[in-house]
Amino acid sequence: MTETEELAQFARDLQQDVFARADAAEDGALRASAFTELMIEHLVDASEVDDGTACDFEGRGMRCSGWYLSEDGDRLDLFLSVPRLDGEAGTVPKSDIDTAFKRLSTFLVRSLEGQHKGMEAALDRYDMCRAIHEARDDLSHVRLFVLTDGLATVDRIDNDMIGRIEVSSHLWDLRRLLRARSSGAHREPIRVNFAGMGSPVRCIVASPPEAGYRCLLTMLSGDVLVEMYRQHGPRLLERNVRSFLQLKGKVNQGIRKTILEEPQMFLAFNNGLSVTATGVELIDHGDGTADLVSASDFQIVNGGQTTGSIFRASRKDSVDASKLQVPVKITEILVDGDVDEIAPRISQSANNQNKVNMADFSSNHPFHRRMQELSRSIWAPPAGGLQRQTRWFYERARGQYHDALAQNRTDAERRKWELIHPRSQLITKTDLAKYEHSWSQLPHIVSRGGQKCYLDFMDVLEQRGTFEPDERYFERAVARAILFRQAEKIVSRQKFGGYRANIVTYSLAWLSHHTERRIDLDGIWSAQELTPALAGFIETLSVQAHEHITNPPGGQNVTEWAKKLACWEAFRDLSIEIPAGVRGELVTRDGARAAEGAHVFEEQVSAAESEQVARVAAVASQTWFDIAAWAKDTQSLQPWQRSISFTLGKQASIGKPPTRKQAVQGERILEEARSLGFRG
């Protein structure tokens, strides 16, 4: 297929994706917002941005379609969409692009000046403008993104300055999007030219035989890191398991303190950076040393907090970064090495300044692989009186749906495949995290945005331990997806004027909590839709959720209020009468493993775990009481172990089986007690 044909097909795919998303919201006016949401997701997958929220604003001579502000208010991304949505790879006039950047820039200036002061506080655009105004003294860099599904002819856009804020412009058109999606790592590689930043960097070089890599040990001055971060921003850290952690952790505060007060001690106190790269250009001196001239695909896999702290100190505190020396280990992945396999392992091993979870290494996680397998084999029941069965397509990596669709060569084959796999039944891994966290009563986490929600979801999964989804889990997960998506439609019909995502997750979290998770998920899966009674009650809940979220105490920013546990706890405790029709549809407690406050994964018990629960349940209550008493007399076990033993004894005395976690600890306690001399 030629590039022209690929672009045309990609334009059609984008169009249909937007239509499917907007139609799901039952509001044609949401097509522009759906386009913005989809484009931001592409940019996140391309590691161009950390996250973003669609939010439409239009005023005289200005427009904005979405935004993202870093947690410390240092970096701001603004998005403006120029959608064509005609399914054709047509050219966008240069004048349209120029106008878009001008309007977005004007929006930025007016927001910095305080245009929110004349706006209605209950609208999401008020939150956006207010947040930008409140960050005006902290901002050092703003990126303006113009997003279009057409082909642009603009070659270069110079950076600008608004006061001391650097403003850079970034155009993402159809061609650039396609190239980002088509590349193996879904990103545009970074190339660092050290010679162009002053002079080549002297390195010690080591090449372990048959290892697929070689290592370069060197030292970089802080001003080199500042320039690299200025040019590339968070993209430098895309293989890092997290972005710069701002200045909230003790580690980052310590780094800043050293930079400001003892810069001469930075080299001694700091562990330095671990970097991966390919295509390293060296001038070999033949004595085990070389000059590093340039490196492609340059990624900081450990040291995000060091890099970000130096950049921030340079910009905010006017620190002379050239006085800082940073040790660096660069691992060049050679032709016979696998960068996507090696880099996460380096990051996992190197990250010891802040805790790193294996779960952060994303789409290849066994959980996602198993979900993908299940989605390709399980047929969903016919919906709405139709006789045709369909499948819910789980996309663990961006582009899988379109890749599978493209395998069908003719239009007829493509139509047939899409009937079986409708775009409206596509679930991404970030979608799944949002659905499951809502059901797990974590709406404040969901409100933090797609990427933060996903990382938290994966962290919970890792803490759960070995868990492999089965058919029953998959079907109930899809039922929760149906619940969330139909709730979105209900909330859209209310026309609240913003905060739809927050209203939906808060409504469903309240529903999960107050029904003890006894909504009939199996019934939703069978019908592929909600009952009228449940849909009607969600509408009632949405009104209450909107009222609660948009009236934060103390005049807080609504968006920030929705991210707080206190917001959820206050809404959770609201007394809202559940209609008799909904109560009559609830399944029994035996049919729904109610685990208040626990994540949905805690409801899932494998066959091996069930056997373990049964073994612990078979232990006599008196045995557990005896262990607790023996441990207290002999001080042989930890206090918490004695407490669990006593709890297991009480549960056994009334015939209540242990939970999965209690069973795990129970077996360990029993084994440890007997090894220490307990006879009972």
N, C-alpha and C positions, 0 to 999 in steps of 0.2 A: 504494500500500500504506500503510495507517495505521501509526502508531507501534506500536500493540499487535500488529499482524501482523508488523511488522519485528522486534520484540522476541522474539516467539514463534519466528520463523524463525532468528534469531540464536542463541537458546537451543538449538534443535535442531542447528544447525551446530557450536556449541561442544561439545555432547555427542558428536557423531559424530567431531569432531577428536580429542577426548580418548580416545574408545574406540579409534580407529585407532592413536593413538600408544601407548596402553597394550597393545593387542593385539599390536603389533609387538614389544613387550618380553616377550610370552608370560607375563605375570604380572598377573592381575587386581588384585592389591593395589597395583599401580603407578598405578592410575587417579588417585589423589589427587596423586601426584607429577607425573603427566603433565598434570593440570589446572594445577598450580602452574607448571610449565615453560611451558605455553601462555600463561597469564596474564602471566607475566613478559615473554614475548616481545611481547605486546600493549603492555605498559607501556614497553618499550624502543622500540617503533615509535611510541608516542605521545610519546616523549622525556621521559617522566616519570621514568625511572630509566636509569642507564648500563648496567647488566647485573644479573644475579642468578643464583643457583644454588639449585635445589630441594634441600632437606635436611629430612627429617621428624624432628621431635623432639616427644615427648609425655611429660609428667611430671605430678606431682600439682599441679593448679591452673595448669598452664602448657602452652603449645603453640607450635610454630613450624614453618613449612613451607619456609622458604628465607631466603637472606641475601645481602647484598652489602656489602663494606667497601671504601671508597676506598683508593687505594694508600698514602696517608699516614696512614690510620687516623682521618681527621677526621670522615668522614660514614659512617653505617651505615644500611642499609635492611634491615628485617626484614619477612617476608611470612607471612601466615597464611591458608590457603585454607579457605573454607566452601563446598565444592561440593555442589550438588544433583544435577546430572547426570541430571535427569529429562526434559530436552528441553522443559520448560515454563517460561514466564516468570512463575514464582510469586513470592510475596512472602516475604522472609526476615524473621522476627520481629525486632523491635528488641532483644529480650533476647539473641538469638543473636549479634548484632553486638556488643553491649556486652560479652558474655562473651568473645567472640573478642579484642577489644582488651585486656580485662583479662588474659587468659591470655598474650597476646603480651607485654604489659608486664611481667608477672611473670617470663616467660622472660628478658627483657632484664635485669631486676634480678638474677636468680640467676646469669646468665652473667657479668655484671660482677663479681659477688662471687666467682666462681671455681668454679662447679658442675662444670666439666670435670674437676676433680681426682679425682672419684670415678667417672669413666667409662672405658670401654675405649678405649685410644688408637688402635686400628685402625679405628674407626668414623668416618664423615664428620661425624657430629654432635659428636664430640669436637673435631674441627678447628674447627667453627663456634663452639662455646662457648669454646674456648681463644683463638681469634682475637679474639673480643669482649672477653674478659677482658684480653688483652695490649694492646688498644687503649684501655682505660678512661681512661688519662691523656691521650690525644690527642683523644678524641671531643668534638665540640662540638654535633653535631646527629644525632639518630636519628629516622628516619621509620618509623612502623609502618603497614604496608599490610594491610588485610583485603580479601580477594579472593573474590567470590562470583558465581555465575551466576544468582542470583536478583535480585529487586528489593527494595532496601532503602528504609526510610523515615526514616533518620537524617539530620537536616539539618545539624547542627553538632557538632563535637567539638573542645573546647578543647585547646590545647597544654599540656604539663606540663613540669616540670623534675625531673631526677634529679641532685641535686647541682648542678653547673654545666652539665650536658648538657641541651640543649633537646630535648624529645620531642614530635613532631607526629604526628597520626593521620590516615590517608588511607583512605577507603573507596572501593573500585572495585566497583560492581555491574554488572549486565547493561546497564542504561540508559547508564551513563557509558562503558562499553566500546564500546557500539554507536555512541555519538556521536563518540567518539575515532576509531573506525575509519571512520565515514562522512564525517568532515570531510576536506576536500581535502588538508590537510597531515598528517592523522593525529595531531592534537594539539589541545589546548585552548589558545587564544591567551592570552598574558599581557597584561594591561592595567596600565600603571604610571600612578599618579595622583601627579604631582609636587606638585600643590597640597596633597594630603593628607599629604605628607611634610615640609611646612614652608611652602614658597612656590613659585610658578611659577618656571621657570628662564629667564633671559634668553638669547636666541639671535640669531645673525646668520643670515638666511635667504637662500638662493639658489635660483632656479627656472630651470634651463636649459630653453629652449623645446623642446617636442615630445620630451622625453627620458623621460617616464613617471615622473619622480621629482622631488623637491626636497630640498635639503640644508640641515640646521640645524647650525651650529657653536656649541658651548657649552662650559661647564665644569661638572663635577659634583664636589661634595665627596665625600671618601671615605666619610663616614657614610651618604650617600644610597646608594652602591653596596653598603655592608654591609647596609643594610635591604632593598634589592632582592634581594640574594643570599640573605638570611635567609628571605625570603618564598617565593622561587621556586627557589632552588638551581640545579642544573645545567640546568634547563629554560630559563634565560636564555641558555644557550650552545648550544641544540640545532641552530642553523644554523652554529655554529662547526664547523670541520672536526675539532676534537677538544675534549674536555673540558679543564678546568683540568689542566695537566700536573704538578700537585703541585709539589714543590720539588726535583726531581732535576736539571733542566737548569740550565745556567749562567745563562740569562736569568732564570729564576724566582728563583734564589739572589741575583742582582743586584738584582732588584726588592725582595726582602725586606730586603736589606742597606740599600738606600736608605730604605725605610720606617722601619727601626729606628734608623738612625744619622744620616740626613740628610733628614728628611721635608720640609724646606723646599726641597730640590732635586728633589723628585719630579716636579714640573711640568716642569722643564727636561730631566730625563733620560728621561721616559717618553713613548712615542709616542701613548699614549691609546687610546681605544676607537673602533671602527667599529660602528655599530648600524643595523639596519633596523627599520622600523615601518610600520604603516598606521594610518589613522584618527587622525592627529595633531590635537590640539585646541590652537589658538594664539590668543593675543590680539595682533593685529597693531598695531604702533605706526606704520605707514606710512612708516618711514624705513629699511627694510631690516632692522629688528629686530623681534622678537616675544617674548612670554612663552609658554613651553611649559607647558601646563596638564596634559596627559595624552597618552598614546600607547598604541595597541593593537598586539598582535602584536609586542611589543618583543623584539628578539633581538640579542645581542652576537655579531657575526660575526667580530670580531677583538678580542682583549683578554681572552680567557679567563684567561690567566695573571695579568694585572694584577688583574682582579676577584677571582679566587680568592686571590691573595697578600694583597690588602688585607683581605679577609674573615678569612683565617686569622690575620693579624697582629693584627686587632682582637680576635678571640676567644682566641687562644693567648698573645699577647704583651701584651695589654691596651693596645695602641696607640690613641691618640686619633685616629681616622680623620678627624675633622673638620678636622684640620690638613693633610690631603692634598688637593690639587687635581688633577683628572684631565681632560685635554682630550677632548672627545667630538664625533664627527661622526655625526649621525643622518640616515640616508637614508630619507625617507618614500616608499614605493612608492605611486604614485597609482593611481587607478582603471584607467587605461589601461596600467599597468605590470604585469609578471609577476614577483611576488615570488620564486617558486620558481626562476625563471631568473636574475633579477638578483642575488639574495642570494648564491648560491654564487660568482658572478663577483666580487662585492665582497670576499667572504672570501678568495678565491684571490689577489686583487690586494693586499689589505690585510695579509695575514699574511706579514710578513717578519722577525719576531723569532724564530720557530722555523720550520723547514722545513715546508711544506705540500705535499701531493701532490694533483694533480688527481684521482687515484683515489678520494680521500675523498668525492667527490661522487657519491653512491651509485647508486640504482636506474636512472637514465637513462643510465648508462655504456653505450657500444655493445656491450660484451661481454654485459651482461645482456639487452639488447634482442635480440641475436642468439640467445642461449640460449633466450629465450622463443619466438622464431620457430621454432627447431628443435623445441622441445618440442611445438608445436602441429601439426607436420607428420610427425614420425617415429613410426612404429608399432613397438612392442616385440613381439618374438616371443611366442607363447603360452607360458605358464608351467605347469609341473606337469601336463602332459598335457591341459590345456585347449585348446580350438580357438579361443577368442576372443582376439583381439589387443587390447592396451591401449596407452595413452600414459602417459609420465611427464610430469607437469605441472610446469613450472618457473615459480615465482612470484617475479618480480623485485621486486614491491611487495606488501606485506601486503594481503590481501583479494581478490586477483585470482581465486583459485580459487572463492571463494564468489560473487563477482560473475558469473563465467562460469556457475556452476551456477544462479544466480538468473535467468539469461536463458531458462532452460527453464521454461515457465509451468505445466505440469501435473506431477503427481506421477510419472506414467508417463515423461514426458520427462526428469525429473530422475533417475529410477532408471536410465534408459538411458544418460544422460550419465555418471553415476557408475560404471557398469560399464566404460565406456571410460576414464574418468579416476579410478581409485580413490584415495581419500584416502591410502591407504598408499603411493601413488606420487607424492605431492606433494613437491617439493624446493624449499626456499627458498634464497635466495642465501647466508644464513648457514650453512645445512646444507651447501651446496656447498663453502664455504670449509673447513669442518671435514673433509669427505671428502678434498678435494684436498691439504690440508696434512698430513693423516695419511699419505697416499701419498707425499708429498714429504719424509717423514721429519722432520716438525716437530711432534712430539707435545707438546713443552713449550709451543709457541705455542697449540695447540689447547686445552691445559689452562688457559690464561689466561682462557677464557670466550668466548662466542659473538661479542661485539662486537669485542674485541681481536683475535681470530682473523680475523674478517672484514676489519678494517681492514688487518691485515698481508697478508692474501691480496690485497686490492686494490692495496696498495703494490707487491707482487711483480708483479702483472699490469701495473701502470704501468711498472715498470722493464723488463719484458719487451719493451716497445715495441708496435708495431702487431700485434695478434693478433685474428683473427676466428675464433671456433669454427666448425668444420665438422661434418658428419654423423659422421665418425669420432671426433672429439673428444667429441661429445655422447654417443655410444654408450658410449665408454670411461668417461666421467664417470659415467654411470648405472651402469656395472659397478662402479665404485668405491663408488657409493652403496649398491648391493646388498651389496657386501663389508662395508661399515661397518655397515649395518643388521642384517645377519644375524649379524655379530660381536656386536652389542648383544644380540640374542636369546640367543646362546651364553653371554655373560657374565652375563646376568640369571638364567639357569638355575643358575649356580654359586652364587648367593646369597652373595656376598662381604660384603654389608652396607654397601656404599657404594663410591664412586669408580668407578662403572661407566664414565663418560665417559673418565676417565684410563686405565683398564685397556684399553678398546677402542682408543684412539688409539695407545697405546704398543705394543700387540700388533701392530697393522697396520703401524706404522712399522718395527718390527723385521722383520716379514715382507717389507716392501718392500725394506729394505736388504739382507737376507741372501739374497734370491732375485734380486737385481739388477733388481728390478721385472719379473721374468719370469713373474709370475702371468698365467694366460691370461684376460685381460680380455674378449677377444672371445668366449671360451667362456662366461664368466659372462653376458655380454649375451645370447647365443643361448639359454642355458638359463634365464636369469632367476633363477638360484640358484647356490649354491656346490656343489662336488663334496663327497661325504662325506669324502674324504681331507683336503681343505682345511679343512672345518668342524671335523674332529677335531683338526687341528693348531692351529687358532686356540684351541680349548679348552685345549690344553696351554700355548700361549703366554700365555693369560689368567691361568693359575695363576702363571706366572713373573712376569708383569707386576704382579699383585696383591702378590706377595711383595716385589718390588723397591720398589714405590711406597710401601707402608705401613710400610717399615722405613728411614726416612731417616736419614742419618748425623747424629750429634750431637743427636738428639732434636728435629729440626726439625718444623715443622708440615707434615703430609703434603701438604696442598693447595699450599703454597708450594714444597715440594720438587719436586712434579710440574711446576711452571712453569719450572724451571731447566734450562738447557742441560746442566749437569753430570749431572742426573738421566737425561736422554736418553742422553748419551754413555756413562754407566755401564751402562745397560740394553742399548744397542746393542752393546756389546762382550761381552755375555754369550754364552757358547757353548751353543747349544741345537741338538740334532740335528734336522735336517729329515728327516722320514720319506721312505722311498723312493717311496711312493705320491704324495707331493706333488712330489718332484723329477721324477718321470716325467711330471707334468702341465705342467711349466714349458715356456714357448715358448723358441725359440732366441734368442740375443742379437741376431741380425738382425731378429727379429720384435718385439723390445722394445728401443727406444732407451734403453739403460741409461745414465744420467747421474748417477753417484753424487754425492749432496749437492745436486743441482740440483732446482729446482722442476719440477712436472709440466708447466708451460708450456714448459720448455726442450725437451720432447719433441715439441712441436708446431712443424712447419715448413710455412709456406705455399708455394704454387707459386713466387712471386717469390723467396722466400728459398732455395728449392731451386735455382733458376737461379743465384742468387748463389754458393751453395756450389759448384756445378758450375764456374762461371767461375774461382773461386779455386783449385779443385782442379786445373784445367787448366794452371795456371802451373807451369813446370818447377821442380824442387827447387833447381837451381843458381841460378835467378833470385833465389829467396828468400835463399840463402846469400850471393849477391853483394850484395844490398841490405843485409844485416846488416853485411857487411864494409865496404861503401862508407859506410854511415852511421856506423860506428865511426871510420873514418879522417877523415871530414869533419865529424863531430859535427852532422850534418844532421837526425837524428831523435832522439826521446826514447829513453832506455835501454829502456823497456818496449816500444817499437815495434821496436827491434833484437831484443829477446828473442822477440817474436811472430814476426818474420820468420824467425829461426833455427828456431823450433818448427815453423812451416809448412814450412820446407825439410826438416826431418827427417821430418815426416808424409808429405810428397809423395814422399820417397825410398823409402818402404815402401808407397806406394799407399793411405795412410789419408787419407780426406777430412777437411777442417776441420769444426769445429762451426759452428753458425749464428753465434755471436758471433765466432769466429775469422775467418769469412768476411767479416763486416762490417768488422772491423779490417783484415783483409788487403787488401781493395779500397781502403780509405782510405790505407793505408801505400803501396801501389803507386802510387796517384794522386799522393800527396804527394811521394814519392821522384822520380818523373818530372818533376814540376813544379819540383823543386829541382836538376834536372840529371842525375839518374841515367839512364844509357843501358844498358839490358840487357834 
